[in-house]
Amino acid sequence: MSALLEIEDLDVHFALPLGLSGLVSKRLRRKVRAVDGVSLALSRGETLGLVGESGCGKTTLGRAALRLIPATGGAIRFDGEDVTALRGERLKAFHRRAQMVFQDPHTSLNPLYSVGRTLREVLEVHRLCPPAEMRGRITELLIQVGLQPELIDRRPSALSGGQCQRVGIARALAVEPELIVADESVSALDVSIQAQVLNLLMQLQRELHLTMMFISHDLSVVRHLCQRVAVMYLGRIVELGPTEEIFAAPKHPYTVSLIEAIPRMAPDARLGEALLAGEPPSPIDVPRGCAFHPRCDSAMDVCRNGTVPALRSLGAVDVRCHLYGDGAGAQGVGVASPPGVR
């Protein structure tokens, strides 16, 4: 299956402002390495889950992939075309084919606009619907996402969080995109509403043959929704592969920790042994070598000596870890007997 979206060695770095002393001393600006050399591809029709702790770069990667924020290095290709150089009408045409559903359903909508005006604006900007057919098309979009047409004249303040998120999904669908990036699109909703919105996304993905990047910190949701998973840590992909293979036999110690932390409802379930403690290091001062080594009890000298582990293929799974380097063997660490992680 051909790739619709290809990301190659993508960097997104943010320069920190210099204070007065920095200007006087002409000190170099420090950088936040939000995304640092990420390569990723999405096949047509698949749903890829992008997971990791808060601050790992997931949202930044999703926004950069859609040209909502500028990349500082690397390439982004959509349907074979380099989109990093697009401007004006060509960029607008790309945004018709690739849309985003944002995390906060309330702040992503203009509070002064009614539901109808929010959707009408999208249709007008992209010239997708004659004025005489506008209200009918908006009604179709509302029904498509499970909303009553009577909501067309209401503002976001009169809607629930779940209804606002459905409006956000309808806005993304209005331009008939091929790719949707869903950024934590259910995390701000009540648990009872999350399942409804997830089922809606799954239904729309099947019916419209959408390609989807689903960004989340909830691995249970990702397992339910996605065919593949990419695990991010401090701006880099540390593990990538088919969902069930990663959940059955995670290889990177960080992935092991995330999966062990998933709550289990069985009465005899116990917390995993590889629980992750502490906070990730600052993306301003990323540790030398493997960025995970300060939190990993399996860290070796090679992990600390400044050598960043390469992303290695182990069957269907790619993993960035010195445990699988030359001479370290390639046996998976597994959930049952993970390497020690503080």
Number of C-alpha atoms within 10 A of each C-alpha: 8 11 17 19 23 19 20 15 15 23 23 23 21 17 12 12 11 14 10 9 9 12 12 9 8 10 11 11 13 14 15 17 22 23 29 22 17 19 17 15 16 21 15 18 19 21 24 26 27 29 26 24 17 14 17 24 24 29 23 20 25 21 18 20 24 24 19 12 13 16 21 15 16 16 19 25 17 21 12 12 14 14 18 20 11 14 11 7 9 12 15 14 14 18 19 19 17 24 24 24 23 22 21 19 24 21 11 15 21 13 14 12 15 19 26 20 18 21 27 20 13 18 20 13 11 14 11 15 17 11 12 8 9 17 18 12 18 24 18 17 21 24 13 16 21 16 18 13 17 9 18 19 12 15 19 24 13 12 15 13 19 20 21 23 27 24 30 26 27 25 25 24 26 22 21 16 19 19 29 23 24 23 22 21 25 25 15 16 19 11 10 9 14 17 14 14 21 16 13 17 20 17 13 16 19 13 9 13 15 20 24 26 23 24 24 24 18 19 19 13 16 21 17 13 18 20 15 22 27 25 24 23 25 26 27 26 26 27 25 28 22 18 21 15 15 25 21 12 18 27 30 26 28 26 27 28 24 22 21 21 16 13 12 11 8 7 6 6 9 11 11 19 18 25 16 20 11 8 10 17 17 13 21 16 12 16 19 15 17 24 23 22 21 19 19 21 13 16 20 13 11 16 23 17 12 13 13 17 19 15 20 17 15 14 7 10 21 20 24 21 23 25 24 22 15 8 8 9 10 13 10 16 17 18 22 14 12 21 23 17 20 15
